[in-house]
Amino acid sequence: MRPRTKTLPMKHSKTDFRGGEAVALSTKALELVVTTAVGPRVVSLRSLAGKKAGNVFLEFPANEKPYHGYMLRGGHRLWHSPEDIVRTYQPDDEPPAVKPLKNGIALAQPTEEKTGLQKAMKIELTGDRTVKVTHALTNHGLWAVETAAWALTMFRGGGYGVLPLLPKGSHSDGDLLPNYSLVPWTFTDLSTKVWDLHRDFIGIDVDQAKEAQKLGITNYPGWSAYWVDGVTFVKYAPVIKGATYPDFGCAFETFTNGKMIELETLSPLVKLAPGKSVTHVEHWGVFDGLAKPSTNAAFAKLAETVGRWIKTLK
């Protein structure tokens, strides 16, 4: 006799985003909103315990102007990397195909006419505080395309981001080779107070950014975090050993301009043949009551919490 599968209590209800249809998914600990009139996008994520924080995602005003023809909207989106001013900024203004799931929702946009690529997302609530997001790019074109799935989450400003570093080795014990690279962009200024360097992590102090800043890393523990008003959002996508990543090998990138911050993970680069797909999975965790992780002690507590959470993921 098979054991019964425990079903997570989840609410699935219709809502609105900028006058268009959307769906709210919630557990007893969090609520997120997914657009069904455009996208696919996740435009809101709230901790139901940390009510002071409200929507931790960035919300653009309804009258926002297109950026290179693309409506940023805020929240979470799927792009294809490497970044290109034409290919990357193809609009997603049409309704996606929508499939309700027992614990979430699946969405697939119409194929992009100029690229032949189709973006899809499957959002599943797998725990009270855990969201699994499966991203997919499918090539419906006539020839192979070299690309990577690129998952970007935009958060509102006023908080503090964390990029953990790999555990330190010992030169005296024979650790003679490097194990990761930091990748700055042409506009990155590592002397600014945005970058808060510690032994075990790099902090990103969003309010200190007076102009655009971006940094990538080729190898890291697979998770990053953003703290704002007492709520901590954690994003996890483990690095695939030996794989080739875009942007000089970046598995993770972060961007801030002082008003917002993005935490971005990427799949390995693939030569995507016609009819083939590449998938990229992230897990999100939402935690309340942790201290701002800007000190070594607060970061250590966060890392301990994240470590326990990662062990629960499936």
VOGU-468731 format. One record per residue (C-alpha): x, y negated, z negated. Coordinates in steps of 0.001 Angstrom, whole numbers, plus 500000, padded with zeros to 6 digits. Layout:
<rs>
XYZ ...
</rs>
This chain:
<rs>
500000500000500000 501489496683501110 501897493925498501 499714490902499032 501398487857500527 501049484845498287 499419481993500187 500561478485499372 497630476224498410 497622473600501180 495161470973502345 494787470246506057 492737467146506886 492220464615509662 493528461091509220 494576458070511285 497840456503512437 497684453113514156 494167453841515360 495085457242516791 494336460704515496 496685462347513008 496690465241510553 497591465142506852 499158468241505300 499541468401501539 500453470604498589 500072469696494942 503482467957495122 503718466228498511 501777464931501498 502947464396505056 501199462961508116 501719464270511652 500526462393514754 498289464231517217 497537461282519533 501227460774520381 504477462490519592 505173464945518132 506072462777515126 505961463086511346 505194459510510317 504698459763506559 505999461773503638 504985461034500051 505694462639496737 502407462905494874 504275462668491566 506571459812492532 503742457475493510 505896454377493072 507953455331496115 504963455655498458 505947456685501980 509698457303501884 509794457220505700 510212453953507571 506964452567508972 507153450243511959 504321447696512273 501480448508514661 502568445635516941 506166446852517318 507836446228520687 509266449154522681 513015449720522341 514383450583525791 510820451597526653 510498453850523607 508228453296520608 510264454157517520 507209454213515199 509283455411512252 509422458731510445 510765461923512035 511288462602515733 513036465001518109 515470463751520750 517962465428523023 521678464690522633 524102463307523769 522433459894523614 521726458274526960 519848455045527494 517561456653530115 517347460351529212 517098459991525437 514537457184525384 511808458901527394 508458457858525830 506257460273523886 503050458259524129 500772461058525380 498793463475523163 500710466715522510 499161470171522632 498146471002519055 497879474392517374 496770474528513712 498671477035511573 497738478636508264 500409476591506491 501029473776508944 500761472694512569 502539473217515907 502774470511518568 504231470387522083 504435467238524182 503851467156527952 507046467834529914 509079464676530474 508849463818534181 512338462328534451 514193465066532555 512117468222532984 512469468808529231 509616469501526833 509847468739523107 507989470767520506 507791470871516719 506378473370514264 505836471924510784 505201474425507988 504733473856504260 506572476815502764 506573475665499123 505073472963496946 508122470806497641 509486472415500802 508803471776504487 510229473842507347 510529472015510673 511348474039513784 512358471881516749 512449473190520311 513578471856523673 512471473780526784 513852473154530259 511072473094532862 513376471557535467 515086473078538501 518644473168537177 520522473756533954 520929470867531507 523663470564528883 522045469234525735 521465469709522013 518336469383519902 518669466243517784 516426465840514702 516285462282513344 514512461111510188 514105457383509510 513763456192505912 512891452749504641 515644450667503088 516360449952499452 517796453373498659 521026455358498644 522083458129501021 524423461020500287 526651463031502621 528276465900500664 531803466980501529 533213470495501604 534902471807498432 538498470698498051 541344473110498754 544827473257497267 547994472417499170 550109474327496660 547960477421497263 548599477270500995 545699475187502346 547617473564505209 544959472895507864 542014470458508102 538440471720507896 536384468757509127 536593465435510956 534779462166510363 533560460561513599 533053456776513667 531225454938516453 532640451897518247 530710449595515883 531491451482512653 533387449482510011 534663451784507277 535837448789505218 532277447654504459 530577448386501138 528019450543502963 530438453469502738 530868454485499100 533705457041499106 533924459677496369 535878462884495960 532938465170496712 530620462973498759 530230459852500848 527520457523499594 525578455268501967 524445452095500207 521797450909502648 521336447409501228 525031446675501835 524674447016505623 524552443637507338 524795445134510831 524520448557512458 526763451310511067 527033454960512094 529153457917511040 529246461578512006 530871464667510508 531859467967512123 531592470274509105 529850469813505756 527760471839503267 524711471571505540 522608469229503415 522186465496503006 519924463398500817 518256460022500462 517140458572497132 514612455738496927 512496454601493952 513032457803492002 512209460221494840 514974462268496483 514522463683499986 516889466502500969 517485467724504514 519166471089505136 520410472562508425 523480474802508020 526432474366510370 526898477250512803 530504478385512539 532429478321515809 529700476493517748 530378473403519861 528422470317518813 527947467002520663 529607463654519887 533135465028519258 531650467991517400 529164466298515035 526723468593513235 525405465631511206 525166461894511817 523824458948509840 522860455447510980 521869452369509001 521331448676509696 520380447593506164 516634447793506814 516527451554507269 518664454673507344 518568457775509525 519677461252508503 520279463227511693 521108466898512283 521968468503515606 521955471928517171 525028473178519028 525404472090522642 523862474545525083 523711474897528863 519933475116529005 518889477087532094 515463476573533718 512773478262531651 514997478573528573 514641476913525160 516916475861522317 515596475722518747 516883473899515703 515509474406512182 515560471963509273 514258472457505751 513132469419503767 512927469251499993 511299466526497909 512386466083494281 511240463699491558 513041462351488520 516646462688489676 518964459740489075 520300457650491937 523225459834493138 525759457014493308 527958458341490491 529924461575490317 527737462858487472 524454462056489223 525702463613492454 526771466769490595 523252467098489156 521739466610492611 524107469172494156 523174471688491444 519458471139492125 519933471445495874 522007474592495480 519189476298493574 516628475103496126 518621476376499118 518660479863497595 514840479909497751 514656479152501486 513560481769504005 
</rs>
